[in-house]
Amino acid sequence: RNFDELTADLDEALKLIPGRHKINLHASYSVADRPVERNSLIPADFSAWVDYAKDRGLGLDFNPTLFSHPMAEDSLTLSSPDPAKRRYWIDHCKCSRKIAESFGKALGQPALDNIWIPDGYKEVPADRLGPRMRLKESLDEIFSEKLDGSVLYDSVESKVFGLGLEAYTVGSHAFYMNYAAKNGLLCLLDNGHYHPTEMVSDKIPAMLLFSEKLALHVTRPMRWDSDHVFRFDDEVREIAAEIVRCGALDRVFIGLDYFDASLNRVAAWVIGMRNMQKALLTA
């Protein structure tokens, strides 16, 4: 319900998870001392998280939150045909990059800022090109400001479809893989965001041939992108194995993206993270 309860749960989980970690925050987890719109967030709105991380030797990563908001109720954000909505979310993403940069400077380790958008349509659209043109223009503006690349890494995350958006996803893998390669960004691969017969473990060595660094969201997609707490299963083992085989432990941001409100939150964190660690140790 609040920052103190959330961090108390994190502390309990970290007692049971060895190693050094980073907390991957969404913008919706701000601890502002005033009502603030997402397009007006500043680093000070996350100072409590920086203090928390410093006290415990943690790093911080960041994600702009382009969902669960009145300006995203039609599931269109950076590709929206409404200029006011696009402007709102462009400004939110600009704020988010500066917040992530401030994390990197304050904590002395790089922070990843990852953009994922829900944009898409339930039925086949008459125009597949227009939304992607608008998304490209929005991203071009977001990344036009050069920030400190020694402490900030920018990534973009694709998806194949979402519930209620089955027919068309603006930010597809083809779109983001090309955009990242052309603009020197990281391409983030979420293993719940592909067709069930596609394996992210197979994509890792191909991507590493052309990218200095790569970002992952490791999850367990039961029935597509359901983000179950993941087990020590075949794909998690293969993801870890490919990172190790490629000698890329220092080139891959291993982010974990899972949740299950039917489980105790502390238990869920511990089970998933220890399974990822076990997979890396096995590799």
Backbone bond lengths (Angstrom), bond angles and torsions (degrees), N, CA, C in turn:
res aa  C-N    CA-C-N  psi(-1)  N-CA   C-N-CA  omega(-1)  CA-C   N-CA-C  phi
1 R - - - 1.458 - - 1.511 113.21 -
2 N 1.308 117.84 -17.80 1.460 120.82 -178.71 1.531 109.57 -158.98
3 F 1.324 114.70 174.59 1.463 121.13 -175.81 1.527 111.99 -59.56
4 D 1.319 117.67 -42.35 1.466 120.39 -177.09 1.524 112.03 -64.65
5 E 1.339 117.12 -40.32 1.458 119.41 178.88 1.532 110.97 -68.27
6 L 1.328 115.51 -40.69 1.458 119.28 -178.91 1.529 111.17 -64.21
7 T 1.323 117.14 -46.23 1.461 119.75 -178.73 1.525 111.83 -70.69
8 A 1.328 117.68 -29.88 1.467 119.48 174.32 1.529 110.24 -63.15
9 D 1.337 116.32 -41.48 1.457 119.64 176.18 1.524 111.53 -65.05
10 L 1.324 116.79 -40.81 1.460 119.64 177.34 1.523 111.12 -61.05
11 D 1.317 116.57 -43.51 1.466 120.05 179.00 1.522 110.93 -59.06
12 E 1.334 116.30 -42.61 1.455 119.96 179.94 1.530 110.52 -63.85
13 A 1.335 116.55 -42.27 1.463 119.72 179.40 1.524 111.60 -64.98
14 L 1.330 116.88 -43.02 1.467 120.05 -176.19 1.522 112.12 -66.97
15 K 1.331 117.93 -22.30 1.465 120.11 173.73 1.526 111.30 -63.20
16 L 1.328 115.23 -25.89 1.460 121.22 -173.94 1.522 113.30 -105.17
17 I 1.347 116.74 3.65 1.463 121.53 -178.65 1.519 108.28 -125.68
18 P 1.317 118.84 104.92 1.466 120.04 -178.43 1.527 111.91 -67.55
19 G 1.320 116.35 167.29 1.456 121.42 174.90 1.520 113.14 96.83
20 R 1.323 114.69 -178.15 1.461 122.79 179.11 1.524 108.65 -102.94
21 H 1.322 115.94 142.20 1.466 119.44 -170.79 1.532 112.32 -136.62
22 K 1.328 113.54 166.60 1.457 121.96 170.19 1.520 107.92 -124.75
23 I 1.310 116.09 145.78 1.458 122.31 174.39 1.524 107.06 -98.39
24 N 1.331 115.96 127.84 1.459 121.76 -175.66 1.525 108.21 -102.58
25 L 1.330 116.51 100.74 1.458 122.43 -172.86 1.523 112.58 -91.39
26 H 1.321 115.43 146.59 1.454 121.22 164.45 1.532 108.37 -95.06
27 A 1.328 115.18 155.33 1.462 119.89 179.78 1.522 111.95 -59.46
28 S 1.329 116.45 -26.50 1.467 120.17 -179.70 1.521 112.62 -67.73
29 Y 1.330 118.20 -7.79 1.460 121.70 178.22 1.532 112.45 -96.21
30 S 1.302 116.71 25.26 1.466 119.08 177.52 1.528 110.30 -64.03
31 V 1.321 114.40 152.86 1.466 120.88 177.63 1.526 106.76 -120.57
32 A 1.331 115.19 59.77 1.463 120.79 -176.17 1.530 110.23 -76.83
33 D 1.318 115.11 150.85 1.468 120.10 178.96 1.525 111.22 -92.77
34 R 1.351 115.94 15.68 1.460 121.03 -177.96 1.517 107.70 -157.19
35 P 1.323 118.86 160.12 1.467 119.84 171.80 1.532 109.05 -64.00
36 V 1.311 117.08 130.37 1.459 119.50 -176.54 1.525 109.29 -142.73
37 E 1.324 115.34 135.21 1.457 121.06 175.47 1.537 109.49 -77.27
38 R 1.304 115.47 153.91 1.467 118.74 -176.24 1.530 112.65 -65.03
39 N 1.313 117.57 -25.93 1.464 119.22 179.57 1.516 112.37 -83.56
40 S 1.355 116.48 5.82 1.473 120.60 179.21 1.522 112.16 -125.52
41 L 1.322 117.86 11.86 1.458 120.42 -179.70 1.530 110.86 -64.77
42 I 1.323 115.19 145.99 1.460 121.56 178.54 1.527 108.35 -131.27
43 P 1.342 118.16 163.01 1.469 119.99 -179.30 1.527 114.02 -53.89
44 A 1.341 117.37 -34.19 1.464 119.38 -179.13 1.522 112.52 -60.87
45 D 1.323 117.68 -24.40 1.462 120.93 179.25 1.521 112.14 -69.99
46 F 1.317 116.89 -8.29 1.466 121.88 178.83 1.529 111.63 -122.58
47 S 1.328 116.80 16.49 1.464 119.96 -178.14 1.525 112.08 -62.03
48 A 1.340 117.02 -32.25 1.465 119.37 177.86 1.517 110.98 -63.49
49 W 1.324 117.18 -36.53 1.462 120.63 177.22 1.520 111.35 -68.65
50 V 1.327 117.50 -38.25 1.461 120.39 177.65 1.520 110.13 -63.73
51 D 1.322 117.25 -44.19 1.472 120.24 177.82 1.523 110.60 -61.86
52 Y 1.319 116.22 -42.63 1.463 120.69 178.58 1.530 110.59 -59.96
53 A 1.335 116.31 -46.21 1.462 120.49 -178.60 1.529 111.52 -65.78
54 K 1.326 117.21 -41.94 1.463 120.28 178.76 1.520 110.99 -60.38
55 D 1.310 116.73 -44.40 1.466 120.81 -177.49 1.520 112.10 -62.01
56 R 1.319 117.39 -26.65 1.458 120.73 -173.46 1.527 113.25 -114.59
57 G 1.306 117.69 6.41 1.457 120.47 178.95 1.517 113.90 67.51
58 L 1.335 116.68 31.96 1.460 121.84 -179.57 1.525 111.06 -99.28
59 G 1.324 116.41 158.00 1.456 121.40 167.84 1.514 109.50 -99.48
60 L 1.334 115.15 170.99 1.462 121.07 177.20 1.523 110.04 -132.09
61 D 1.320 116.30 135.25 1.462 123.07 167.42 1.524 107.91 -114.82
62 F 1.340 116.52 173.21 1.464 118.47 -171.20 1.521 111.49 -146.42
63 N 1.336 114.34 153.70 1.460 122.82 175.56 1.521 109.69 -141.80
64 P 1.319 119.16 125.48 1.461 118.37 167.24 1.527 109.10 -62.21
65 T 1.334 116.94 148.54 1.469 121.51 -175.54 1.521 108.91 -109.03
66 L 1.332 115.71 97.82 1.466 120.94 -175.41 1.521 110.68 -103.19
67 F 1.325 116.64 45.44 1.461 121.71 178.29 1.525 107.74 -158.10
68 S 1.340 116.08 174.49 1.474 121.72 -179.50 1.524 110.70 52.94
69 H 1.324 115.50 52.28 1.454 121.15 -176.64 1.530 107.80 -156.03
70 P 1.334 118.70 144.86 1.469 120.73 -179.96 1.531 113.84 -55.85
71 M 1.325 117.02 -31.13 1.460 119.31 -179.83 1.528 112.65 -77.04
72 A 1.334 117.34 -1.91 1.465 121.21 178.21 1.520 111.50 -123.98
73 E 1.336 116.84 19.33 1.459 119.47 -173.60 1.519 113.04 -67.02
74 D 1.335 118.18 -20.41 1.465 120.68 176.91 1.526 111.52 -98.28
75 S 1.348 116.10 12.83 1.467 122.25 179.68 1.528 112.60 59.14
76 L 1.323 116.36 32.12 1.460 121.50 173.90 1.523 108.31 -129.41
77 T 1.330 116.22 125.70 1.471 120.45 -176.95 1.526 109.76 -127.51
78 L 1.315 118.08 -92.42 1.465 120.93 -176.76 1.520 112.85 -69.55
79 S 1.335 117.42 -13.96 1.464 119.79 177.72 1.521 111.99 -107.87
80 S 1.314 117.67 7.27 1.464 121.07 -175.85 1.530 111.05 -60.55
81 P 1.331 117.30 142.00 1.463 119.48 173.51 1.524 112.82 -73.59
82 D 1.332 117.04 -8.78 1.466 122.12 178.56 1.528 108.82 -87.33
83 P 1.346 118.58 112.51 1.463 120.67 -177.42 1.523 113.27 -58.12
84 A 1.335 118.09 -33.70 1.465 120.45 -179.14 1.524 111.14 -66.88
85 K 1.324 116.46 -40.24 1.468 119.12 177.83 1.520 111.02 -67.74
86 R 1.316 115.86 -43.96 1.468 118.03 177.85 1.510 110.43 -58.87
87 R 1.340 118.18 -44.12 1.457 121.81 -179.65 1.526 111.28 -60.62
88 Y 1.327 116.53 -41.90 1.473 120.38 179.79 1.524 110.51 -58.46
89 W 1.340 115.90 -48.09 1.467 118.73 -174.73 1.523 112.18 -77.95
90 I 1.324 117.95 -29.81 1.469 119.42 172.40 1.524 109.58 -60.37
91 D 1.316 116.45 -47.16 1.464 120.02 -179.62 1.530 111.41 -64.48
92 H 1.332 116.72 -36.31 1.458 119.58 177.02 1.534 110.77 -62.50
93 C 1.320 117.13 -43.53 1.461 120.27 179.83 1.523 111.92 -67.75
94 K 1.325 116.86 -34.07 1.468 119.56 175.10 1.524 110.98 -63.74
95 C 1.328 115.72 -44.54 1.472 119.97 176.64 1.525 110.54 -58.54
96 S 1.309 116.03 -42.38 1.457 121.06 -174.95 1.523 111.66 -64.35
97 R 1.308 117.36 -39.92 1.468 119.92 177.86 1.522 110.93 -61.50
98 K 1.305 117.51 -39.68 1.466 120.45 -179.97 1.523 111.04 -69.81
99 I 1.326 116.48 -34.94 1.463 120.12 176.88 1.524 109.89 -65.33
100 A 1.326 117.14 -45.20 1.463 120.45 178.48 1.524 110.90 -62.42
101 E 1.323 116.78 -42.24 1.468 120.10 177.08 1.521 110.56 -58.56
102 S 1.330 116.99 -40.72 1.473 119.84 -180.00 1.520 110.69 -65.79
103 F 1.349 117.90 -33.95 1.464 120.61 175.83 1.529 110.20 -61.83
104 G 1.329 115.72 -46.83 1.455 119.54 -178.55 1.515 112.51 -60.67
105 K 1.320 116.11 -42.68 1.473 119.83 179.74 1.515 111.43 -67.83
106 A 1.336 117.48 -42.37 1.456 120.88 -175.87 1.520 112.30 -70.15
107 L 1.344 116.62 -33.27 1.465 120.15 -172.92 1.521 113.10 -104.53
108 G 1.333 117.16 -3.08 1.458 119.84 174.58 1.513 114.82 69.76
109 Q 1.318 117.32 23.94 1.463 121.15 174.88 1.520 108.36 -148.85
110 P 1.333 117.66 149.26 1.465 119.37 -175.52 1.521 112.75 -60.32
111 A 1.307 115.07 144.75 1.461 122.18 174.18 1.522 108.23 -112.07
112 L 1.319 115.83 139.53 1.456 121.73 176.01 1.517 109.02 -96.02
113 D 1.323 116.69 129.68 1.462 121.51 173.26 1.517 106.95 -111.29
114 N 1.332 116.66 116.31 1.459 121.41 -172.53 1.519 110.97 -115.61
115 I 1.337 115.89 128.18 1.468 121.31 179.21 1.523 109.85 -102.78
116 W 1.334 115.11 120.87 1.466 121.83 169.01 1.518 107.48 -128.25
117 I 1.336 115.91 137.18 1.461 120.53 179.14 1.529 109.20 -124.31
118 P 1.324 118.67 150.85 1.464 121.46 -179.48 1.524 113.93 -86.45
119 D 1.311 118.31 0.79 1.461 122.63 -164.58 1.533 113.81 -56.78
120 G 1.333 114.96 130.40 1.452 120.38 176.72 1.514 111.00 174.92
121 Y 1.337 115.32 -173.81 1.457 121.31 -176.08 1.526 110.70 -134.96
122 K 1.320 114.84 146.18 1.459 120.66 178.38 1.520 111.85 -73.06
123 E 1.329 116.73 -33.84 1.463 121.66 -179.59 1.520 109.21 -114.26
124 V 1.310 115.98 158.51 1.469 120.69 -177.68 1.525 109.26 -60.70
125 P 1.339 118.29 124.23 1.468 120.03 -177.22 1.526 111.93 -80.80
126 A 1.315 115.16 154.87 1.463 119.92 174.94 1.518 111.17 -70.23
127 D 1.329 115.76 -24.22 1.467 121.23 -174.93 1.517 108.90 -128.85
128 R 1.316 117.96 107.13 1.466 121.82 176.07 1.530 112.16 -89.11
129 L 1.327 116.29 -23.86 1.458 120.11 -175.36 1.531 112.57 -81.30
130 G 1.341 116.90 -43.58 1.460 120.78 -174.24 1.517 114.25 -54.21
131 P 1.344 119.38 -49.87 1.466 119.05 179.48 1.528 112.83 -60.06
132 R 1.330 116.73 -36.19 1.465 118.65 179.90 1.528 111.31 -73.48
133 M 1.301 117.61 -30.16 1.463 119.68 173.40 1.521 110.03 -65.15
134 R 1.339 116.50 -43.47 1.467 119.56 178.60 1.529 111.26 -65.01
135 L 1.332 116.70 -40.01 1.465 119.48 177.67 1.526 110.63 -62.28
136 K 1.323 117.02 -44.46 1.467 120.03 178.70 1.520 111.25 -60.04
137 E 1.323 117.58 -44.14 1.466 120.60 179.43 1.531 111.10 -62.94
138 S 1.337 116.78 -39.62 1.463 120.50 178.77 1.522 110.29 -64.24
139 L 1.332 116.96 -46.55 1.464 120.51 179.91 1.521 111.32 -63.77
140 D 1.323 116.59 -39.74 1.469 119.48 178.38 1.526 110.65 -56.75
141 E 1.327 116.91 -41.94 1.462 118.92 179.27 1.527 111.12 -70.12
142 I 1.322 116.99 -42.01 1.468 120.42 -179.24 1.521 110.98 -57.89
143 F 1.327 116.67 -43.36 1.464 120.21 -175.00 1.526 113.03 -92.93
144 S 1.323 117.11 6.20 1.466 119.18 -178.95 1.527 112.04 -69.12
145 E 1.330 117.06 -27.86 1.462 119.95 178.79 1.522 109.74 -82.84
146 K 1.311 117.17 122.90 1.456 122.09 -178.65 1.528 109.40 -84.81
147 L 1.311 115.77 115.52 1.464 121.65 177.78 1.519 109.11 -105.45
148 D 1.312 117.25 -177.68 1.462 122.69 -171.98 1.532 110.37 -74.90
149 G 1.325 116.29 101.61 1.458 121.05 -177.47 1.509 114.94 -69.09
150 S 1.324 117.36 -8.49 1.465 119.12 177.39 1.519 112.10 -80.71
151 V 1.336 116.47 -18.38 1.472 119.52 -179.32 1.524 112.56 -125.22
152 L 1.334 117.47 -3.89 1.463 120.95 -178.78 1.511 110.13 -129.46
153 Y 1.332 115.83 126.08 1.458 121.73 169.89 1.524 107.77 -114.64
154 D 1.327 115.59 132.86 1.460 121.65 178.22 1.520 109.60 -102.43
155 S 1.335 116.14 134.12 1.465 119.49 176.02 1.521 109.98 -134.05
156 V 1.338 115.04 158.05 1.459 122.52 176.98 1.529 107.86 -127.31
157 E 1.333 116.03 141.62 1.465 121.82 -170.48 1.523 111.04 -121.94
158 S 1.317 115.35 126.88 1.464 120.84 -177.47 1.523 111.02 -93.31
159 K 1.336 114.71 171.45 1.457 121.27 174.92 1.523 108.11 -155.49
160 V 1.337 115.87 151.98 1.459 118.47 -179.45 1.525 111.30 -86.28
161 F 1.340 118.22 -38.60 1.456 121.46 174.27 1.519 108.80 -170.94
162 G 1.313 117.27 169.68 1.451 121.98 175.78 1.516 109.74 -131.55
163 L 1.320 116.69 164.71 1.456 120.55 177.72 1.527 109.46 -63.70
164 G 1.307 115.88 129.12 1.451 120.78 -174.97 1.513 113.00 82.18
165 L 1.342 117.03 -2.19 1.471 122.81 -178.96 1.526 108.97 -132.77
166 E 1.329 115.50 41.66 1.452 120.12 -168.50 1.523 114.50 -70.24
167 A 1.326 117.71 -25.25 1.463 119.60 -169.28 1.525 113.41 -85.20
168 Y 1.334 117.30 -29.96 1.470 118.55 -169.35 1.525 109.62 -159.22
169 T 1.308 115.74 126.71 1.465 122.00 174.21 1.522 108.17 -115.75
170 V 1.318 116.45 125.31 1.474 119.69 -177.24 1.526 110.04 -65.08
171 G 1.328 116.60 -50.44 1.463 121.53 -177.49 1.517 111.30 -85.46
172 S 1.305 117.18 69.10 1.462 122.41 -179.63 1.530 110.17 -77.60
173 H 1.341 115.08 169.97 1.467 119.05 179.12 1.526 111.02 -63.20
174 A 1.335 116.56 -42.09 1.465 119.58 -179.99 1.528 111.02 -60.85
175 F 1.337 116.17 -41.27 1.462 119.90 179.19 1.522 110.62 -62.02
176 Y 1.321 116.78 -53.15 1.468 119.70 -172.26 1.522 112.55 -73.89
177 M 1.329 118.05 -34.43 1.465 119.03 178.35 1.521 110.14 -61.68
178 N 1.340 116.03 -42.29 1.462 119.29 178.10 1.519 111.56 -70.32
179 Y 1.336 116.86 -41.50 1.467 119.00 -178.79 1.526 110.41 -63.77
180 A 1.319 116.97 -43.06 1.469 120.25 -179.80 1.523 111.05 -63.90
181 A 1.327 116.95 -44.56 1.459 120.19 -178.73 1.527 111.23 -63.37
182 K 1.315 116.45 -41.14 1.470 120.08 -177.65 1.515 112.31 -70.76
183 N 1.344 117.38 -30.15 1.458 120.39 -171.91 1.526 114.43 -111.37
184 G 1.315 116.78 9.81 1.459 119.81 175.38 1.518 113.90 69.43
185 L 1.332 117.21 33.42 1.456 121.92 178.32 1.520 110.03 -104.77
186 L 1.319 116.16 167.94 1.449 120.56 173.07 1.529 109.30 -85.30
187 C 1.310 115.73 140.73 1.453 121.53 173.40 1.529 106.88 -97.31
188 L 1.321 116.89 123.14 1.459 120.55 -178.81 1.526 109.57 -97.73
189 L 1.337 115.61 126.31 1.461 122.30 -179.35 1.525 108.91 -105.83
190 D 1.322 116.09 118.44 1.466 122.48 175.22 1.518 107.06 -104.92
191 N 1.339 117.82 119.97 1.464 118.31 -172.38 1.527 113.19 -74.58
192 G 1.345 117.90 4.03 1.452 120.69 169.00 1.512 113.36 -98.73
193 H 1.335 116.94 2.17 1.456 120.60 -171.55 1.528 113.54 -107.81
194 Y 1.315 116.16 22.73 1.459 120.46 -179.83 1.523 109.50 -130.01
195 H 1.328 115.16 172.28 1.459 119.47 173.52 1.535 108.13 -61.39
196 P 1.337 118.31 144.76 1.472 119.82 -177.02 1.521 114.97 -56.07
197 T 1.325 117.86 -23.95 1.467 118.96 178.63 1.529 113.00 -86.86
198 E 1.323 118.08 -4.16 1.460 121.41 175.84 1.523 109.05 -89.98
199 M 1.321 116.86 133.75 1.454 121.81 -179.05 1.530 110.24 -111.15
200 V 1.317 116.62 121.73 1.467 120.07 176.89 1.527 110.64 -63.57
201 S 1.317 117.42 -31.16 1.462 119.90 177.74 1.530 111.18 -56.56
202 D 1.322 117.54 -34.91 1.461 121.05 178.22 1.519 111.88 -75.58
203 K 1.337 117.07 -27.85 1.467 120.30 -179.45 1.531 111.71 -75.42
204 I 1.326 117.91 -26.66 1.466 121.13 -173.14 1.528 112.49 -58.09
205 P 1.350 120.25 -53.00 1.467 117.96 -179.23 1.519 112.93 -64.87
206 A 1.343 117.90 -32.62 1.462 119.61 178.03 1.524 110.80 -65.50
207 M 1.336 116.68 -43.59 1.464 120.00 -179.63 1.529 111.30 -66.97
208 L 1.326 117.13 -38.65 1.466 120.22 -177.00 1.527 112.48 -67.38
209 L 1.327 117.51 -20.03 1.460 119.94 175.41 1.520 111.69 -64.89
210 F 1.326 116.21 -29.02 1.461 120.29 -172.25 1.529 113.40 -116.97
211 S 1.329 117.79 -4.44 1.461 120.91 -177.68 1.524 109.46 -129.31
212 E 1.307 115.72 136.15 1.457 119.55 177.77 1.518 110.76 -65.65
213 K 1.344 115.90 -38.95 1.456 120.42 179.27 1.522 109.59 -133.85
214 L 1.334 114.39 160.15 1.449 121.80 -177.30 1.518 107.83 -141.24
215 A 1.334 116.58 147.98 1.465 120.80 178.17 1.522 109.46 -119.19
216 L 1.324 115.46 144.47 1.459 121.66 -179.69 1.511 110.64 -126.98
217 H 1.333 116.16 148.62 1.457 123.37 159.28 1.523 105.91 -117.09
218 V 1.321 115.99 110.51 1.460 120.75 -179.32 1.525 108.25 -93.27
219 T 1.328 115.08 130.76 1.452 120.61 -176.27 1.518 108.33 -151.65
220 R 1.339 117.28 -177.20 1.474 121.32 175.42 1.521 108.16 -125.76
221 P 1.330 117.09 102.62 1.466 120.30 -176.12 1.527 112.10 -86.12
222 M 1.303 116.70 87.79 1.459 119.58 172.88 1.531 107.30 -84.02
223 R 1.324 117.96 117.81 1.467 121.87 -171.36 1.537 110.03 59.90
224 W 1.296 117.31 64.24 1.450 124.41 -179.36 1.521 111.59 66.70
225 D 1.305 116.95 -140.42 1.480 120.22 -166.09 1.525 110.68 -84.70
226 S 1.328 116.34 66.71 1.463 119.60 -178.78 1.521 112.24 -94.04
227 D 1.353 117.37 -9.22 1.472 121.97 173.28 1.525 112.67 53.77
228 H 1.330 116.81 45.75 1.459 119.47 175.29 1.527 110.60 -68.66
229 V 1.320 115.69 152.90 1.465 120.78 171.19 1.527 107.27 -57.38
230 F 1.323 116.62 126.24 1.461 115.04 -168.63 1.517 113.30 -90.09
231 R 1.324 111.89 151.66 1.446 122.34 -178.49 1.520 109.58 -98.32
232 F 1.301 115.74 175.35 1.456 121.97 174.93 1.531 107.45 -81.76
233 D 1.347 115.15 69.10 1.459 119.65 -171.87 1.529 110.98 -105.60
234 D 1.326 115.32 -178.05 1.457 120.01 -171.38 1.525 112.74 -60.74
235 E 1.337 117.69 -46.12 1.463 119.20 -174.79 1.519 111.61 -69.96
236 V 1.326 118.14 -37.35 1.468 119.52 176.32 1.524 110.15 -63.43
237 R 1.321 117.01 -40.55 1.472 120.01 177.83 1.532 110.80 -64.88
238 E 1.351 116.50 -39.80 1.464 119.29 -179.39 1.529 111.79 -69.62
239 I 1.341 117.02 -37.75 1.465 119.78 176.02 1.526 110.01 -59.30
240 A 1.327 116.33 -48.56 1.468 119.77 179.13 1.522 110.95 -62.72
241 A 1.328 116.94 -41.56 1.465 120.47 -178.16 1.520 111.40 -62.17
242 E 1.335 117.70 -41.78 1.465 119.62 -179.23 1.530 111.69 -67.64
243 I 1.322 117.07 -37.42 1.470 118.92 176.83 1.522 109.97 -60.45
244 V 1.335 116.87 -44.28 1.459 120.93 -178.20 1.526 111.03 -71.65
245 R 1.339 117.34 -44.18 1.469 120.14 179.58 1.517 112.03 -59.20
246 C 1.333 115.63 -35.61 1.467 120.16 -179.07 1.527 112.27 -82.11
247 G 1.329 117.74 0.14 1.459 120.62 -177.63 1.515 111.82 61.14
248 A 1.345 116.75 38.22 1.463 121.20 -168.48 1.525 113.75 -116.05
249 L 1.313 118.08 22.79 1.462 119.20 179.44 1.522 112.24 -59.76
250 D 1.337 116.86 -28.25 1.465 120.46 179.02 1.522 112.15 -94.21
251 R 1.337 117.25 5.45 1.464 120.75 -178.06 1.519 113.04 -115.74
252 V 1.315 117.05 -7.47 1.461 120.47 -174.01 1.521 110.60 -118.20
253 F 1.330 116.58 124.74 1.461 121.83 170.33 1.526 107.46 -81.79
254 I 1.325 117.05 111.40 1.460 120.34 -178.64 1.521 108.10 -95.48
255 G 1.322 115.85 94.41 1.458 121.11 176.22 1.521 109.82 -96.58
256 L 1.305 116.65 145.35 1.465 121.75 -179.92 1.521 108.56 -110.03
257 D 1.328 116.34 133.51 1.465 121.35 -173.72 1.519 108.48 -135.18
258 Y 1.330 116.15 89.67 1.457 119.72 -178.68 1.519 109.07 -152.95
259 F 1.322 115.72 160.47 1.468 120.70 -179.64 1.521 107.81 -166.76
260 D 1.315 116.12 157.73 1.455 121.80 175.48 1.520 107.22 -162.21
261 A 1.328 115.71 102.73 1.464 120.07 -175.52 1.525 113.21 -68.84
262 S 1.347 117.26 -8.56 1.466 119.07 176.92 1.522 112.03 -85.36
263 L 1.346 116.95 -9.20 1.457 121.33 178.20 1.522 110.21 -104.29
264 N 1.305 115.24 155.75 1.458 120.06 169.32 1.526 108.62 -59.15
265 R 1.331 116.60 131.49 1.466 120.31 -173.34 1.525 112.59 -62.13
266 V 1.324 117.34 -42.38 1.457 120.11 179.44 1.532 110.13 -62.03
267 A 1.328 116.31 -46.09 1.464 120.15 179.15 1.522 111.12 -60.06
268 A 1.334 116.61 -42.58 1.462 120.05 -178.84 1.522 110.92 -60.37
269 W 1.327 116.61 -47.96 1.474 119.59 178.49 1.524 111.10 -57.84
270 V 1.320 116.13 -46.71 1.466 120.48 -175.20 1.527 110.66 -65.61
271 I 1.318 117.81 -45.89 1.465 121.02 -177.94 1.530 110.67 -60.48
272 G 1.337 116.61 -49.30 1.453 119.46 -177.43 1.518 113.03 -65.41
273 M 1.313 116.56 -46.62 1.469 119.40 -176.27 1.523 111.48 -67.16
274 R 1.334 117.36 -39.90 1.467 118.98 179.54 1.527 111.09 -67.86
275 N 1.327 117.44 -32.32 1.457 119.07 176.26 1.524 111.32 -67.33
276 M 1.339 117.98 -37.94 1.463 119.87 175.35 1.521 110.76 -64.35
277 Q 1.326 116.46 -42.69 1.471 119.63 177.58 1.527 111.19 -62.20
278 K 1.326 115.89 -41.79 1.461 119.78 179.52 1.525 110.35 -62.01
279 A 1.338 116.74 -39.94 1.461 119.90 178.54 1.530 110.86 -63.50
280 L 1.324 116.99 -40.67 1.475 120.16 178.55 1.527 110.93 -66.44
281 L 1.322 117.67 -41.26 1.455 120.58 177.74 1.532 111.10 -63.56
282 T 1.329 116.33 -40.58 1.461 120.28 177.36 1.525 110.98 -62.44
283 A 1.329 115.83 -42.57 1.466 119.76 178.11 1.524 111.13 -63.27
